[in-house]
Amino acid sequence: MSQEPTSFLYPFIDSEERDEVALVTDLSRSAAAKMAESRQLGTVTIERSLTELQRAGQEMAERFGLGGRLFAFGNGGSATDAAGMVDLFLCPPSGVPLPALALVDDRAVLTALANDVGYELVFSRQIIAHARSGDIAVGFSTSGGSVNVLNAFDEAAKRGILTLGFSGYEGGSMATSSSVDHRLVVGSDSVHRIQEAQSALVLELWSIVQRGLRDGDGQ
């Protein structure tokens, strides 16, 4: 029997495994270790990024207070992260709902732009169509090098839009782009752990924005 494509995640799972108790024990240990690693990375990343989070959150609160809107985007798993951020800001568990739009949600728009002008412009063209000076653009890319995300940042920067970039590894091109105002880098080479830590960063950022609006920083 050929190896399952997920064998790299659980190398101890063998097609000839017969000891179910041992297998379940190993799976449990692996899951617990991954959870602990994820929590640790999220905690360390927030601590390391706290100054940048505070600055970004305060600027976002100011823009929301003046009627600004949030636009989020990314590819693949980062697209779901962008949509999750938008859901958090639009329908928060507490605090003030804030205007936000995920540029990954409209399949008709995405496929039309990809077909007509190229996938590298699917987000920048939507920034042109929807965003204005005073808004906020948030891009997710685990590599930090997604061309369509970087193009959207370039377009946003030209229009006076606040830009925030979430990336992993060492930040990629996003970390050195002059079009990105705030860079939040998760120092890991695991895509899974990067995205989990980015979710923790988003939650912390949302909390800072909500505090800023409540305390009057966004007025």
Helices and strands as residue ranges (DSSP letters): H 20-65, E 70-74, H 77-90, E 100-102, H 107-116, G 119-121, H 124-130, E 136-141, H 147-158, E 162-167, G 172-176, E 182-185, H 191-215
